[in-house]
Amino acid sequence: MGEIYGFVRAIESRDPSHTAPPFVIELYSPTAKPGKRTKRFQLEQVCDNRELVLVSVLRDALIHCLPVKIGYNNDSKLIDSVEVRTRTDYEEWQKETIIGKIKMISVEEFGLREGNIINPNLATVVILSGSSVKLFLNLQRAERETKLAQLSLLQQAYKDQSDVTLKYENRPVGGGKTVKVILGVQLGTTPEISPGKTFPGTPRPR
């Protein structure tokens, strides 16, 4: 048996007479390698209470953008269990903060890897803090309203050329490389969102 963390992106139900599986879900898994982050799992039938509960949990996870842990058969990809997570274990990467002025913001349709259309939409942010540092804001994370609010704050900071404090995590993307993914956005330089470590070269507030 295998297990995987991620977000439900789609649920497909077919007539049982169809040759393909009658119930399929599409899962986005941030921990997978770029280009392989969309996974498909299935149920052979939905007829007893246990299976109906699985479908109901998956539907709620899709509607409310909740992270889930799915247990499945490695060979058949049949779903064995579904657990809704209040936090995701794959988000335990090193966290830091950086303070500076926003130099550039761009919103991209694709993901961290050029041409990889199955990654989520991203905003690329360049902050000037001694040198130019590139960070990413994932606009299709579960907390979509929060991410849009963070983007609005970044746009305001860029417009006013005011100082901004960003909390981010160093997230691996394969090949030994990492990217800086924004977790928190704060106007001003008082490090209220600081996890205790500031990016080297970042001017500290006085």
Secondary structure by P-SEA (a helix, b strand, c coil): cbbbbbccccccccccccccccbbbbbbbccccccccbbbbbccccccaaaaaaaaaaaaaaaacccbbbbbccccccccbbbbbccccccccccccccccccbbbbbccccccccccccbbbbbbbbcccbbbbbbbccccaaaaaaaaaaaaaaaaaaccbbbbbbbbccccccbbbbbbcccccccccccccccccccccccc
